[in-house]
Amino acid sequence: MKEDYPLFVHWYNSLDWILDTVERFPRNTRFTLASRIADGAIDIVERIVEAIYTRQRAPIIDRINLELEKQRVLFRIAHDRRLISIKQYEHVSTLLDEAGRMAGGWKKAGKQPS
């Protein structure tokens, strides 16, 4: 059932890349930045599942968008601190932007006509 939702599939695949990437962060950042990124990314997949099984999706999708924005900031910090390369930063930015577009489209599709 969850595989019928493009945002779930996209974020599930993105999550794999994100977790692999932050696991390679140096030890001194693993318990700060890496764990915040990993926890936030997992929170997003949990919220997507909540939205799938809820009729009132809009507030949950708004929260997903907020969490995606937090991920953007955390990955920018990771890039600025040279924990990820420019190529990795560009890749994750693309993943986050696509997820944001998908969430926005899902929210828009769920609105009832007035």
Buried (B, 14 or more C-beta within 10 A) or exposed (E): EEEEBEBBBBBBEBBEBBBEBBEEBEEEBBEEBBEBBBEBBEBBBEBBBBBBEEEEBBEBBEBBBEBBEBBBEBBBBBBEEEBBEEEBBEBBBEBBEBBBEBBEEBBEEEEEEE
